[in-house]
Amino acid sequence: MSNFKAQISNKLLHAIIIVLAFGFCHLTFLYAQNRLDVVILDAGHGGKDPGTIGDFTGVQEKNIVLPITMKLGKLIEDRFPEIKIIYPRTTDEFIDLKVRTKIANENKGKLFVSIHANHKKKEESDKKGFEVYLLNRERMPEAVSYTINENSQLIFQQFGNDTLDHFIFASLAQNGYTRFNEYFASLIEVNMLSLTDLESRGVYQAGNWVTLGASMPSVLVETGYLSDANDEKYLSSEKGQNDISIALFNAFQQYKLLYEMQ
Ligand SMILES: [Zn+2]
């Protein structure tokens, strides 16, 4: 009799544990904060702003970054149909920089990926390969100088004298996400190295104009140098654009997994 009772209470205990465990999982699922459910895919430049121009074929940056962005979006859409993808531009149109981050914030983006291509400065020796940029408050002086140098044509027109304020505001807003930024950037580097023909020039902390005001983890990828013959050829090719979009997708997929486990 006492054995039977013990057996019953054991069964009851198991049942209670199972119910509690199920309930806990269910609640955890319901209240999970970190769902990577909205992604902003930002193709740089567009319309009257061609971005940088290739030295060898005259290809324009805006026409390279758009197909890479759209291919990346298609890969995400196919694998994760539940994710909302926001594209500030899907055609050759000029989108104000403020509008890009406004779109990102209004749609409550959880991740902002901006895709660009680079060009060496006149006085610089040859450069090639990709770079990944993220924001970090500790590196503010360099970041401001990068912002102003790289985007001198548009920056003042877009942000006027408020540039520094915007930058500081964005840095503060981003501060809590530094770890996520860094993690995503390093995943991009690893995947780009293994899946593309491009060399890595490293991950940098910088306040690019395009991340100003976006209050979410934001990464900017300079996919290669249009002042380098090989990079220009690769970035202009279907294969190069496919390779890059697959590398970025892999990084995204790995990042999503970790982000949602937090
Ligand atoms: Zn650019």
Boltz pocket constraint, residues with backbone or C-beta under 6 A from the ligand:
constraints:
  - pocket:
      binder: B
      contacts: [[A, 44], [A, 45], [A, 51], [A, 52], [A, 61], [A, 115], [A, 116], [A, 117]]
      max_distance: 6.0
